[in-house]
């Protein structure tokens, strides 16, 4: 019985999560291959330092997200930044141009992401297509420069005095802006970080003979493991100012969430006071509280009961769109089918436009089902465990052996996982009279 209930949970889609590992592939090759989908610069470093890649991958499951960010920043600072500081002029100038273009995009489309230019971190970079593409262009340019610089001898870099002169004379920065550039992101607004980043990477404002030197000097600073946006540890403003800051941060997070997962956003907005409280607790924890776990609990509490009451047509549409997402994963990112069985669609998978769009369609369909179901009474008829078992084995053609494999994903290849999930998410094999109740069961299962 437990296995059947776990199987039902596998067909529910929710949130983002960890990268699945192909059991047939060498672990190091898997880490390197999957890293390349979201960060080609880090992938190049991992190729040269496989021991570091495996260590980071092994530690990630035990770290909070803040610690993970610091670990990756330390890896880049240790192995990537020195190579960039030795790269040739053309490679360095190419980075500067790509980063300047990205700064323009982020400032316009996602200003809270301008932290990236000072810490190397950009939460939810995948949520805006233009930002995602610009970030990948920037990282590819850094990859080329890394390969160019890693075998070169060290080059004398600009002194602090020389850098200050460049910023004042050629980049048009004020003393206040230079001070903010040095301490960002601490105490610096998103808008100021965007403005400063655009100036810092405007390499074309410099004489040609200085462009390479300035690029190497700037890149040599690298992402600092200690440079992070202030969270709970920082002293907040007092009184009304603190409330305004927290409210603004919450609103920004909700705006980003609405573009990624409209279903969860709708649940949060219907229970805004509780959401704000959980949001504040996560911020105050300094990374000790995983906001994804909080989101899952709220969806289980408020979202799933409403989904279980949605009308037939809307529920069936959710399952059809989930099947379309499953097909996109099978085609473009087959290892993601295992994530789907764990109720996840990873950030790496969502970096692929076709999957991101399909995922959004599923979440929007679930939002509509949630809105429809929350005002309806509980469904009069529900499927029994025997009904569920019959549906899976007789109509969806998932065998007992496959059910057994689902209890240990390591035994499944990516292809097998995709095959099973695609059958579980199919609606056509279900008898027409049972399609509505089956779709409600599938999308609202929280066990």
HELIX and SHEET records of a PDB file:
HELIX    1   1 UNK A    2  UNK A    9  1                                   8    
HELIX    2   2 UNK A   27  UNK A   38  1                                  12    
HELIX    3   3 UNK A   40  UNK A   48  1                                   9    
HELIX    4   4 UNK A   50  UNK A   60  1                                  11    
HELIX    5   5 UNK A   65  UNK A   75  1                                  11    
HELIX    6   6 UNK A   76  UNK A   80  3                                   5    
HELIX    7   7 UNK A   81  UNK A   84  1                                   4    
HELIX    8   8 UNK A   89  UNK A  109  1                                  21    
HELIX    9   9 UNK A  111  UNK A  115  5                                   5    
HELIX   10  10 UNK A  116  UNK A  119  1                                   4    
HELIX   11  11 UNK A  125  UNK A  127  5                                   3    
HELIX   12  12 UNK A  129  UNK A  149  1                                  21    
HELIX   13  13 UNK A  160  UNK A  169  1                                  10    
HELIX   14  14 UNK A  175  UNK A  183  1                                   9    
HELIX   15  15 UNK A  190  UNK A  200  1                                  11    
HELIX   16  16 UNK A  203  UNK A  205  5                                   3    
HELIX   17  17 UNK A  208  UNK A  221  1                                  14    
HELIX   18  18 UNK A  239  UNK A  260  1                                  22    
HELIX   19  19 UNK A  262  UNK A  270  1                                   9    
HELIX   20  20 UNK A  272  UNK A  284  1                                  13    
HELIX   21  21 UNK A  291  UNK A  298  1                                   8    
HELIX   22  22 UNK A  299  UNK A  303  3                                   5    
HELIX   23  23 UNK A  304  UNK A  307  1                                   4    
HELIX   24  24 UNK A  312  UNK A  332  1                                  21    
HELIX   25  25 UNK A  336  UNK A  341  1                                   6    
HELIX   26  26 UNK A  347  UNK A  350  1                                   4    
HELIX   27  27 UNK A  353  UNK A  373  1                                  21    
HELIX   28  28 UNK A  385  UNK A  390  1                                   6    
HELIX   29  29 UNK A  391  UNK A  395  3                                   5    
HELIX   30  30 UNK A  400  UNK A  405  1                                   6    
HELIX   31  31 UNK A  409  UNK A  411  5                                   3    
HELIX   32  32 UNK A  414  UNK A  424  1                                  11    
HELIX   33  33 UNK A  432  UNK A  434  5                                   3    
HELIX   34  34 UNK A  435  UNK A  444  1                                  10    
END                                                                             
